[in-house]
Every structure is written in structure tokens, then in C-alpha cells.
Amino acid sequence: MDMKSGEAFIFDVCSFYDHNEYDTGNWRAPRHRLSDKAYMENYKKHFPISKPVED
């Protein structure tokens, strides 16, 4: 509850900042079509690799 207004609000405790490996990690399994290099390269075009790049 907001102390000033008395209004209820939702706080999402599941939100977080992550590195690209978190997004793409599940795609690496051979059972997923997304493990194909074409999908990974397209992902990198739209979402540049997070810093530190060497990680």
C-alpha cells in the first residue's frame, strides 16, 4: 500500500538485470531450433552483447 494515497500497488520482485547469456542460455540445447547460429546472430543484431563483452 502507498503510505500517502492508500492505493495498492504491485511490486514485481522477479524483475532483474541480466547478461545476454541468461536470455540465450536455454536456446543452446540441441532440442531447440533456436540453438541454430542464424537465430543467435539475429538476436545479437537486435540486442548487442552486454558488457563485459568478454564474459
C-alpha distance matrix in Angstrom:
0.0 3.8 6.0 8.7 8.2 5.7 5.5 4.4 6.1 8.7 10.2 13.9 15.4 18.8 19.4 22.2 25.2 28.4 32.2 34.3 35.6 32.3 32.6 36.3 36.8 36.5 39.0 41.8 42.6 46.0 44.7 42.5 44.2 41.8 43.7 46.4 47.0 46.7 43.0 42.3 44.2 42.4 39.0 40.2 41.2 37.7 35.8 37.8 38.0 35.3 36.4 38.2 40.5 42.8 40.1
3.8 0.0 3.8 5.6 5.6 5.0 5.3 6.2 7.1 10.2 11.3 15.1 16.7 20.1 20.0 22.5 25.1 28.6 32.2 34.4 36.1 33.0 33.2 37.0 37.7 37.7 40.1 42.8 44.0 47.3 46.2 43.8 45.3 42.7 44.6 47.2 47.4 47.0 43.4 42.6 44.2 42.4 39.0 39.9 40.8 37.3 35.4 37.2 37.6 34.8 35.8 37.6 40.0 42.5 40.0
6.0 3.8 0.0 3.8 5.9 5.6 7.9 9.4 10.8 13.7 14.4 18.2 19.3 22.9 22.9 25.1 27.6 31.2 34.8 37.2 38.8 35.8 36.3 40.0 40.6 40.8 43.2 45.8 47.0 50.5 49.5 47.2 48.7 46.0 47.8 50.4 50.6 50.3 46.8 45.8 47.3 45.7 42.3 43.0 43.9 40.5 38.4 40.0 40.3 37.3 38.0 39.7 42.3 44.6 42.2
8.7 5.6 3.8 0.0 3.8 5.9 8.2 10.8 12.2 15.6 16.5 20.3 21.9 25.2 24.8 26.9 29.2 32.9 36.4 38.7 40.5 37.7 37.9 41.7 42.6 42.8 45.0 47.7 49.1 52.4 51.5 49.0 50.3 47.5 49.4 51.9 51.9 51.4 47.9 47.0 48.3 46.4 43.2 43.8 44.4 40.9 39.1 40.8 41.3 38.4 39.1 40.9 43.5 46.1 43.9
8.2 5.6 5.9 3.8 0.0 3.8 5.3 8.7 10.6 14.3 16.1 19.8 21.9 25.0 24.7 27.2 29.6 33.1 36.7 38.7 40.6 37.6 37.5 41.3 42.3 42.2 44.3 47.2 48.5 51.7 50.5 47.9 49.2 46.5 48.7 51.0 51.3 50.5 47.0 46.4 47.7 45.6 42.5 43.4 43.9 40.3 38.7 40.6 41.4 38.8 39.8 41.8 44.1 46.8 44.6
5.7 5.0 5.6 5.9 3.8 0.0 3.8 6.6 9.5 13.0 15.1 18.8 20.8 24.0 24.2 27.0 29.7 33.1 36.8 38.7 40.4 37.2 37.2 40.9 41.7 41.4 43.7 46.6 47.6 50.8 49.4 47.1 48.5 46.1 48.2 50.7 51.2 50.6 47.0 46.4 48.1 46.0 42.8 44.0 44.6 41.0 39.4 41.5 42.0 39.4 40.5 42.4 44.7 47.2 44.8
5.5 5.3 7.9 8.2 5.3 3.8 0.0 3.8 6.5 10.2 12.8 16.3 18.7 21.6 21.7 24.7 27.5 30.8 34.4 36.1 37.8 34.6 34.3 38.0 39.0 38.5 40.7 43.7 44.7 47.8 46.3 43.9 45.2 42.8 45.1 47.5 48.1 47.3 43.7 43.3 44.9 42.8 39.6 41.0 41.5 37.9 36.4 38.7 39.4 37.0 38.4 40.4 42.5 45.1 42.7
4.4 6.2 9.4 10.8 8.7 6.6 3.8 0.0 3.8 7.0 9.9 13.2 15.6 18.4 18.9 22.1 25.2 28.3 31.9 33.6 35.1 31.7 31.5 35.2 36.0 35.4 37.6 40.6 41.4 44.6 43.1 40.7 42.2 39.9 42.2 44.7 45.4 44.8 41.1 40.8 42.6 40.6 37.3 38.8 39.6 36.0 34.4 36.8 37.3 35.0 36.5 38.4 40.4 42.9 40.3
6.1 7.1 10.8 12.2 10.6 9.5 6.5 3.8 0.0 3.8 6.6 9.8 12.6 15.2 15.4 18.5 21.5 24.6 28.3 29.9 31.5 28.2 28.0 31.7 32.5 32.1 34.3 37.2 38.2 41.4 40.1 37.6 39.0 36.6 38.8 41.3 41.9 41.3 37.6 37.2 39.0 37.0 33.7 35.1 35.9 32.4 30.7 33.0 33.6 31.2 32.8 34.8 36.7 39.2 36.7
8.7 10.2 13.7 15.6 14.3 13.0 10.2 7.0 3.8 0.0 3.8 6.3 9.3 11.6 12.1 15.5 18.7 21.6 25.3 26.8 28.1 24.8 24.6 28.3 29.0 28.4 30.7 33.7 34.6 37.8 36.4 34.1 35.6 33.2 35.3 38.0 38.7 38.3 34.5 34.0 36.1 34.2 30.8 32.3 33.4 29.9 28.1 30.5 30.8 28.6 30.3 32.2 34.0 36.4 33.7
10.2 11.3 14.4 16.5 16.1 15.1 12.8 9.9 6.6 3.8 0.0 3.8 6.1 8.9 9.2 12.3 15.6 18.5 22.3 24.2 25.4 22.2 22.4 26.1 26.6 26.5 29.0 31.6 32.7 36.1 35.1 32.8 34.5 31.8 33.6 36.4 36.8 36.7 33.1 32.2 34.2 32.6 29.1 30.3 31.7 28.3 26.2 28.3 28.2 25.7 27.2 29.0 31.0 33.2 30.5
13.9 15.1 18.2 20.3 19.8 18.8 16.3 13.2 9.8 6.3 3.8 0.0 3.8 5.4 6.1 9.5 13.0 15.6 19.3 21.0 22.0 18.6 18.8 22.5 23.0 22.7 25.2 27.9 28.9 32.3 31.3 29.0 30.8 28.2 29.9 32.7 33.3 33.3 29.6 28.8 31.0 29.5 25.9 27.3 28.9 25.6 23.4 25.6 25.4 23.1 24.9 26.6 28.3 30.5 27.6
15.4 16.7 19.3 21.9 21.9 20.8 18.7 15.6 12.6 9.3 6.1 3.8 0.0 3.8 5.6 8.2 11.9 14.2 18.0 20.1 20.7 17.3 18.3 21.9 21.8 21.8 24.7 27.0 28.0 31.5 30.8 28.8 30.9 28.2 29.5 32.6 33.1 33.5 29.9 28.7 31.0 30.0 26.3 27.4 29.4 26.4 23.8 25.6 24.9 22.3 23.7 25.1 27.1 28.9 25.8
18.8 20.1 22.9 25.2 25.0 24.0 21.6 18.4 15.2 11.6 8.9 5.4 3.8 0.0 3.8 6.4 10.2 11.8 15.4 17.1 17.5 14.0 14.8 18.3 18.2 18.1 20.9 23.3 24.2 27.8 27.0 25.0 27.1 24.5 25.7 28.8 29.5 29.9 26.3 25.2 27.7 26.7 23.0 24.3 26.5 23.7 21.0 23.0 22.3 20.0 21.8 23.2 24.8 26.6 23.4
19.4 20.0 22.9 24.8 24.7 24.2 21.7 18.9 15.4 12.1 9.2 6.1 5.6 3.8 0.0 3.8 7.2 9.5 13.2 15.0 16.2 13.0 13.4 17.2 17.7 18.1 20.5 23.0 24.5 27.9 27.5 25.1 26.7 23.8 25.1 27.9 28.1 28.4 24.8 23.5 25.6 24.6 20.9 21.8 23.8 20.8 18.2 20.1 19.6 17.2 19.1 20.7 22.3 24.5 21.7
22.2 22.5 25.1 26.9 27.2 27.0 24.7 22.1 18.5 15.5 12.3 9.5 8.2 6.4 3.8 0.0 3.8 6.3 10.1 12.5 13.7 10.9 12.1 15.6 16.1 17.2 19.6 21.6 23.5 27.0 27.1 24.8 26.4 23.2 24.0 26.8 26.6 27.2 23.8 22.0 24.0 23.4 19.6 20.0 22.2 19.6 16.5 17.8 16.9 14.1 15.7 17.1 19.0 21.0 18.2
25.2 25.1 27.6 29.2 29.6 29.7 27.5 25.2 21.5 18.7 15.6 13.0 11.9 10.2 7.2 3.8 0.0 3.8 7.1 9.9 11.7 9.8 10.9 14.2 15.1 16.9 18.8 20.6 23.0 26.4 26.9 24.4 25.7 22.2 22.8 25.3 24.6 25.2 22.1 19.9 21.5 21.2 17.4 17.2 19.5 17.2 13.8 14.5 13.5 10.5 11.9 13.6 15.5 17.7 15.2
28.4 28.6 31.2 32.9 33.1 33.1 30.8 28.3 24.6 21.6 18.5 15.6 14.2 11.8 9.5 6.3 3.8 0.0 3.8 6.6 8.0 6.4 8.0 11.0 11.6 13.9 15.7 17.1 19.7 23.1 23.9 21.5 22.8 19.3 19.6 22.1 21.4 22.4 19.4 17.0 18.8 18.9 15.2 14.9 17.7 15.9 12.3 12.9 11.1 8.5 10.4 11.7 13.0 15.0 12.2
32.2 32.2 34.8 36.4 36.7 36.8 34.4 31.9 28.3 25.3 22.3 19.3 18.0 15.4 13.2 10.1 7.1 3.8 0.0 3.8 5.5 5.8 7.5 9.4 10.2 13.2 14.4 15.2 18.2 21.4 22.8 20.4 21.5 17.9 17.6 19.9 18.8 20.0 17.5 14.5 16.1 16.8 13.3 12.4 15.5 14.5 10.8 10.5 8.0 5.7 7.8 8.8 9.5 11.5 8.8
34.3 34.4 37.2 38.7 38.7 38.7 36.1 33.6 29.9 26.8 24.2 21.0 20.1 17.1 15.0 12.5 9.9 6.6 3.8 0.0 3.8 5.3 5.3 6.3 8.1 11.1 11.5 12.5 15.8 18.6 20.1 17.4 18.1 14.4 14.2 16.3 15.1 16.2 13.7 10.7 12.5 13.2 9.7 9.1 12.4 11.7 8.3 8.5 6.2 6.0 9.1 10.4 9.6 11.7 9.6
35.6 36.1 38.8 40.5 40.6 40.4 37.8 35.1 31.5 28.1 25.4 22.0 20.7 17.5 16.2 13.7 11.7 8.0 5.5 3.8 0.0 3.8 5.4 5.1 5.1 8.7 9.7 9.9 13.0 16.1 17.7 15.7 16.9 13.6 12.7 15.2 14.5 16.4 14.0 11.0 13.5 14.8 11.5 11.3 15.0 14.7 11.6 11.7 9.0 8.9 11.3 11.6 10.8 11.7 8.9
32.3 33.0 35.8 37.7 37.6 37.2 34.6 31.7 28.2 24.8 22.2 18.6 17.3 14.0 13.0 10.9 9.8 6.4 5.8 5.3 3.8 0.0 3.8 5.6 5.3 7.6 9.7 10.9 13.3 16.8 17.7 15.5 17.2 14.0 13.8 16.8 16.8 18.3 15.3 13.0 15.8 16.3 12.8 13.4 16.8 15.7 12.6 13.6 11.5 10.8 13.3 14.0 13.8 15.0 11.9
32.6 33.2 36.3 37.9 37.5 37.2 34.3 31.5 28.0 24.6 22.4 18.8 18.3 14.8 13.4 12.1 10.9 8.0 7.5 5.3 5.4 3.8 0.0 3.8 5.9 7.2 8.1 10.3 12.9 15.9 16.5 13.7 14.8 11.4 12.1 14.7 14.8 15.6 12.3 10.5 13.4 13.3 9.7 11.1 14.1 12.7 10.2 12.0 10.9 11.0 14.3 15.5 14.8 16.5 14.0
36.3 37.0 40.0 41.7 41.3 40.9 38.0 35.2 31.7 28.3 26.1 22.5 21.9 18.3 17.2 15.6 14.2 11.0 9.4 6.3 5.1 5.6 3.8 0.0 3.8 5.6 5.2 6.9 10.0 12.7 13.8 11.2 12.1 8.7 8.6 11.3 11.4 12.8 9.8 7.8 11.1 11.7 8.7 10.1 13.5 13.0 11.0 12.4 10.9 12.0 15.2 16.0 14.5 15.7 13.5
36.8 37.7 40.6 42.6 42.3 41.7 39.0 36.0 32.5 29.0 26.6 23.0 21.8 18.2 17.7 16.1 15.1 11.6 10.2 8.1 5.1 5.3 5.9 3.8 0.0 3.8 5.4 5.7 8.1 11.6 12.9 11.1 13.1 10.3 9.3 12.6 13.2 15.3 12.7 10.6 14.1 15.2 12.4 13.5 17.0 16.7 14.5 15.4 13.3 13.9 16.4 16.7 15.5 15.9 13.2
36.5 37.7 40.8 42.8 42.2 41.4 38.5 35.4 32.1 28.4 26.5 22.7 21.8 18.1 18.1 17.2 16.9 13.9 13.2 11.1 8.7 7.6 7.2 5.6 3.8 0.0 3.8 5.5 6.4 9.9 10.1 8.4 11.0 8.9 8.6 12.3 13.9 15.6 12.7 11.7 15.5 16.0 13.5 15.5 18.7 18.0 16.3 17.9 16.3 17.0 19.9 20.3 19.2 19.7 17.0
39.0 40.1 43.2 45.0 44.3 43.7 40.7 37.6 34.3 30.7 29.0 25.2 24.7 20.9 20.5 19.6 18.8 15.7 14.4 11.5 9.7 9.7 8.1 5.2 5.4 3.8 0.0 3.8 5.6 8.0 8.6 6.0 7.7 5.3 5.0 8.6 10.4 12.0 9.2 8.7 12.5 13.1 11.2 13.4 16.4 16.2 15.1 16.8 15.7 17.2 20.3 20.8 19.0 19.7 17.6
41.8 42.8 45.8 47.7 47.2 46.6 43.7 40.6 37.2 33.7 31.6 27.9 27.0 23.3 23.0 21.6 20.6 17.1 15.2 12.5 9.9 10.9 10.3 6.9 5.7 5.5 3.8 0.0 3.8 6.2 8.4 7.3 9.0 7.3 4.7 8.3 9.8 12.4 10.6 9.4 13.0 14.6 13.1 14.5 17.8 18.3 17.0 17.9 16.1 17.8 20.4 20.5 18.4 18.4 16.4
42.6 44.0 47.0 49.1 48.5 47.6 44.7 41.4 38.2 34.6 32.7 28.9 28.0 24.2 24.5 23.5 23.0 19.7 18.2 15.8 13.0 13.3 12.9 10.0 8.1 6.4 5.6 3.8 0.0 3.8 5.4 5.8 8.7 8.5 6.4 9.9 12.3 14.8 13.1 12.7 16.3 17.6 16.2 18.1 21.1 21.5 20.3 21.5 19.8 21.3 23.9 23.9 22.1 21.9 19.6
46.0 47.3 50.5 52.4 51.7 50.8 47.8 44.6 41.4 37.8 36.1 32.3 31.5 27.8 27.9 27.0 26.4 23.1 21.4 18.6 16.1 16.8 15.9 12.7 11.6 9.9 8.0 6.2 3.8 0.0 3.8 5.4 7.4 8.6 6.2 8.5 11.6 14.0 13.0 13.3 16.6 17.9 17.4 19.3 22.0 22.8 22.2 23.4 22.0 23.9 26.5 26.5 24.3 24.0 22.2
44.7 46.2 49.5 51.5 50.5 49.4 46.3 43.1 40.1 36.4 35.1 31.3 30.8 27.0 27.5 27.1 26.9 23.9 22.8 20.1 17.7 17.7 16.5 13.8 12.9 10.1 8.6 8.4 5.4 3.8 0.0 3.8 6.7 8.7 8.0 10.3 13.9 15.5 14.0 15.0 18.4 19.1 18.4 20.9 23.4 23.6 23.2 25.0 23.9 25.6 28.5 28.8 26.8 26.9 24.8
42.5 43.8 47.2 49.0 47.9 47.1 43.9 40.7 37.6 34.1 32.8 29.0 28.8 25.0 25.1 24.8 24.4 21.5 20.4 17.4 15.7 15.5 13.7 11.2 11.1 8.4 6.0 7.3 5.8 5.4 3.8 0.0 3.8 5.2 5.7 8.2 11.7 12.7 10.7 12.0 15.4 15.7 14.9 17.7 20.0 20.0 19.8 21.8 21.1 23.0 26.1 26.7 24.6 25.2 23.3
44.2 45.3 48.7 50.3 49.2 48.5 45.2 42.2 39.0 35.6 34.5 30.8 30.9 27.1 26.7 26.4 25.7 22.8 21.5 18.1 16.9 17.2 14.8 12.1 13.1 11.0 7.7 9.0 8.7 7.4 6.7 3.8 0.0 3.8 5.4 6.0 9.6 9.9 8.3 10.5 13.4 13.4 13.5 16.4 18.2 18.5 19.0 21.0 20.8 23.2 26.4 27.2 24.7 25.5 24.1
41.8 42.7 46.0 47.5 46.5 46.1 42.8 39.9 36.6 33.2 31.8 28.2 28.2 24.5 23.8 23.2 22.2 19.3 17.9 14.4 13.6 14.0 11.4 8.7 10.3 8.9 5.3 7.3 8.5 8.6 8.7 5.2 3.8 0.0 3.8 5.3 7.9 8.2 5.6 7.3 10.5 10.5 10.0 12.9 14.9 15.1 15.3 17.3 17.1 19.4 22.8 23.6 21.3 22.3 20.9
43.7 44.6 47.8 49.4 48.7 48.2 45.1 42.2 38.8 35.3 33.6 29.9 29.5 25.7 25.1 24.0 22.8 19.6 17.6 14.2 12.7 13.8 12.1 8.6 9.3 8.6 5.0 4.7 6.4 6.2 8.0 5.7 5.4 3.8 0.0 3.8 6.4 8.4 7.0 7.2 10.5 11.7 11.3 13.3 15.8 16.7 16.4 17.6 16.7 19.1 22.1 22.5 20.0 20.4 19.1
46.4 47.2 50.4 51.9 51.0 50.7 47.5 44.7 41.3 38.0 36.4 32.7 32.6 28.8 27.9 26.8 25.3 22.1 19.9 16.3 15.2 16.8 14.7 11.3 12.6 12.3 8.6 8.3 9.9 8.5 10.3 8.2 6.0 5.3 3.8 0.0 3.8 5.5 5.7 6.8 9.0 10.4 11.2 13.0 14.9 16.4 16.8 17.9 17.5 20.4 23.3 23.8 20.9 21.5 20.7
47.0 47.4 50.6 51.9 51.3 51.2 48.1 45.4 41.9 38.7 36.8 33.3 33.1 29.5 28.1 26.6 24.6 21.4 18.8 15.1 14.5 16.8 14.8 11.4 13.2 13.9 10.4 9.8 12.3 11.6 13.9 11.7 9.6 7.9 6.4 3.8 0.0 3.8 5.5 5.1 6.1 8.5 9.8 10.6 12.4 14.6 15.0 15.4 15.0 18.3 21.0 21.5 18.2 18.9 18.7
46.7 47.0 50.3 51.4 50.5 50.6 47.3 44.8 41.3 38.3 36.7 33.3 33.5 29.9 28.4 27.2 25.2 22.4 20.0 16.2 16.4 18.3 15.6 12.8 15.3 15.6 12.0 12.4 14.8 14.0 15.5 12.7 9.9 8.2 8.4 5.5 3.8 0.0 3.8 5.5 5.3 6.2 8.6 10.0 10.8 12.8 14.1 15.1 15.6 19.1 22.1 23.0 19.8 21.0 21.0
43.0 43.4 46.8 47.9 47.0 47.0 43.7 41.1 37.6 34.5 33.1 29.6 29.9 26.3 24.8 23.8 22.1 19.4 17.5 13.7 14.0 15.3 12.3 9.8 12.7 12.7 9.2 10.6 13.1 13.0 14.0 10.7 8.3 5.6 7.0 5.7 5.5 3.8 0.0 3.8 5.5 5.2 6.1 8.7 10.0 11.0 12.0 13.7 14.2 17.3 20.6 21.7 18.9 20.5 19.9
42.3 42.6 45.8 47.0 46.4 46.4 43.3 40.8 37.2 34.0 32.2 28.8 28.7 25.2 23.5 22.0 19.9 17.0 14.5 10.7 11.0 13.0 10.5 7.8 10.6 11.7 8.7 9.4 12.7 13.3 15.0 12.0 10.5 7.3 7.2 6.8 5.1 5.5 3.8 0.0 3.8 5.4 5.0 6.3 8.8 10.2 10.2 11.1 11.0 14.1 17.2 18.1 15.2 16.7 16.2
44.2 44.2 47.3 48.3 47.7 48.1 44.9 42.6 39.0 36.1 34.2 31.0 31.0 27.7 25.6 24.0 21.5 18.8 16.1 12.5 13.5 15.8 13.4 11.1 14.1 15.5 12.5 13.0 16.3 16.6 18.4 15.4 13.4 10.5 10.5 9.0 6.1 5.3 5.5 3.8 0.0 3.8 5.4 5.1 6.4 9.0 9.8 10.0 10.7 14.3 17.2 18.3 15.0 16.7 17.1
42.4 42.4 45.7 46.4 45.6 46.0 42.8 40.6 37.0 34.2 32.6 29.5 30.0 26.7 24.6 23.4 21.2 18.9 16.8 13.2 14.8 16.3 13.3 11.7 15.2 16.0 13.1 14.6 17.6 17.9 19.1 15.7 13.4 10.5 11.7 10.4 8.5 6.2 5.2 5.4 3.8 0.0 3.8 5.4 5.1 6.7 8.6 10.1 11.8 15.1 18.4 20.0 17.1 19.4 19.4
39.0 39.0 42.3 43.2 42.5 42.8 39.6 37.3 33.7 30.8 29.1 25.9 26.3 23.0 20.9 19.6 17.4 15.2 13.3 9.7 11.5 12.8 9.7 8.7 12.4 13.5 11.2 13.1 16.2 17.4 18.4 14.9 13.5 10.0 11.3 11.2 9.8 8.6 6.1 5.0 5.4 3.8 0.0 3.8 5.4 5.4 5.9 8.0 9.3 12.2 15.7 17.4 15.0 17.5 17.0
40.2 39.9 43.0 43.8 43.4 44.0 41.0 38.8 35.1 32.3 30.3 27.3 27.4 24.3 21.8 20.0 17.2 14.9 12.4 9.1 11.3 13.4 11.1 10.1 13.5 15.5 13.4 14.5 18.1 19.3 20.9 17.7 16.4 12.9 13.3 13.0 10.6 10.0 8.7 6.3 5.1 5.4 3.8 0.0 3.8 5.4 4.9 5.1 6.4 9.9 13.0 14.6 11.9 14.5 14.7
41.2 40.8 43.9 44.4 43.9 44.6 41.5 39.6 35.9 33.4 31.7 28.9 29.4 26.5 23.8 22.2 19.5 17.7 15.5 12.4 15.0 16.8 14.1 13.5 17.0 18.7 16.4 17.8 21.1 22.0 23.4 20.0 18.2 14.9 15.8 14.9 12.4 10.8 10.0 8.8 6.4 5.1 5.4 3.8 0.0 3.8 5.8 6.3 9.1 12.3 15.3 17.2 14.5 17.4 18.0
37.7 37.3 40.5 40.9 40.3 41.0 37.9 36.0 32.4 29.9 28.3 25.6 26.4 23.7 20.8 19.6 17.2 15.9 14.5 11.7 14.7 15.7 12.7 13.0 16.7 18.0 16.2 18.3 21.5 22.8 23.6 20.0 18.5 15.1 16.7 16.4 14.6 12.8 11.0 10.2 9.0 6.7 5.4 5.4 3.8 0.0 3.8 6.4 9.6 11.9 15.3 17.6 15.6 18.8 18.8
35.8 35.4 38.4 39.1 38.7 39.4 36.4 34.4 30.7 28.1 26.2 23.4 23.8 21.0 18.2 16.5 13.8 12.3 10.8 8.3 11.6 12.6 10.2 11.0 14.5 16.3 15.1 17.0 20.3 22.2 23.2 19.8 19.0 15.3 16.4 16.8 15.0 14.1 12.0 10.2 9.8 8.6 5.9 4.9 5.8 3.8 0.0 3.8 6.4 8.3 11.8 14.1 12.5 15.8 15.5
37.8 37.2 40.0 40.8 40.6 41.5 38.7 36.8 33.0 30.5 28.3 25.6 25.6 23.0 20.1 17.8 14.5 12.9 10.5 8.5 11.7 13.6 12.0 12.4 15.4 17.9 16.8 17.9 21.5 23.4 25.0 21.8 21.0 17.3 17.6 17.9 15.4 15.1 13.7 11.1 10.0 10.1 8.0 5.1 6.3 6.4 3.8 0.0 3.8 6.3 9.2 11.4 9.4 12.9 13.3
38.0 37.6 40.3 41.3 41.4 42.0 39.4 37.3 33.6 30.8 28.2 25.4 24.9 22.3 19.6 16.9 13.5 11.1 8.0 6.2 9.0 11.5 10.9 10.9 13.3 16.3 15.7 16.1 19.8 22.0 23.9 21.1 20.8 17.1 16.7 17.5 15.0 15.6 14.2 11.0 10.7 11.8 9.3 6.4 9.1 9.6 6.4 3.8 0.0 3.8 6.6 8.3 6.1 9.4 9.5
35.3 34.8 37.3 38.4 38.8 39.4 37.0 35.0 31.2 28.6 25.7 23.1 22.3 20.0 17.2 14.1 10.5 8.5 5.7 6.0 8.9 10.8 11.0 12.0 13.9 17.0 17.2 17.8 21.3 23.9 25.6 23.0 23.2 19.4 19.1 20.4 18.3 19.1 17.3 14.1 14.3 15.1 12.2 9.9 12.3 11.9 8.3 6.3 3.8 0.0 3.8 6.1 5.9 9.3 8.6
36.4 35.8 38.0 39.1 39.8 40.5 38.4 36.5 32.8 30.3 27.2 24.9 23.7 21.8 19.1 15.7 11.9 10.4 7.8 9.1 11.3 13.3 14.3 15.2 16.4 19.9 20.3 20.4 23.9 26.5 28.5 26.1 26.4 22.8 22.1 23.3 21.0 22.1 20.6 17.2 17.2 18.4 15.7 13.0 15.3 15.3 11.8 9.2 6.6 3.8 0.0 2.9 4.7 7.7 7.7
38.2 37.6 39.7 40.9 41.8 42.4 40.4 38.4 34.8 32.2 29.0 26.6 25.1 23.2 20.7 17.1 13.6 11.7 8.8 10.4 11.6 14.0 15.5 16.0 16.7 20.3 20.8 20.5 23.9 26.5 28.8 26.7 27.2 23.6 22.5 23.8 21.5 23.0 21.7 18.1 18.3 20.0 17.4 14.6 17.2 17.6 14.1 11.4 8.3 6.1 2.9 0.0 3.8 5.5 5.7
40.5 40.0 42.3 43.5 44.1 44.7 42.5 40.4 36.7 34.0 31.0 28.3 27.1 24.8 22.3 19.0 15.5 13.0 9.5 9.6 10.8 13.8 14.8 14.5 15.5 19.2 19.0 18.4 22.1 24.3 26.8 24.6 24.7 21.3 20.0 20.9 18.2 19.8 18.9 15.2 15.0 17.1 15.0 11.9 14.5 15.6 12.5 9.4 6.1 5.9 4.7 3.8 0.0 3.8 5.4
42.8 42.5 44.6 46.1 46.8 47.2 45.1 42.9 39.2 36.4 33.2 30.5 28.9 26.6 24.5 21.0 17.7 15.0 11.5 11.7 11.7 15.0 16.5 15.7 15.9 19.7 19.7 18.4 21.9 24.0 26.9 25.2 25.5 22.3 20.4 21.5 18.9 21.0 20.5 16.7 16.7 19.4 17.5 14.5 17.4 18.8 15.8 12.9 9.4 9.3 7.7 5.5 3.8 0.0 3.8
40.1 40.0 42.2 43.9 44.6 44.8 42.7 40.3 36.7 33.7 30.5 27.6 25.8 23.4 21.7 18.2 15.2 12.2 8.8 9.6 8.9 11.9 14.0 13.5 13.2 17.0 17.6 16.4 19.6 22.2 24.8 23.3 24.1 20.9 19.1 20.7 18.7 21.0 19.9 16.2 17.1 19.4 17.0 14.7 18.0 18.8 15.5 13.3 9.5 8.6 7.7 5.7 5.4 3.8 0.0
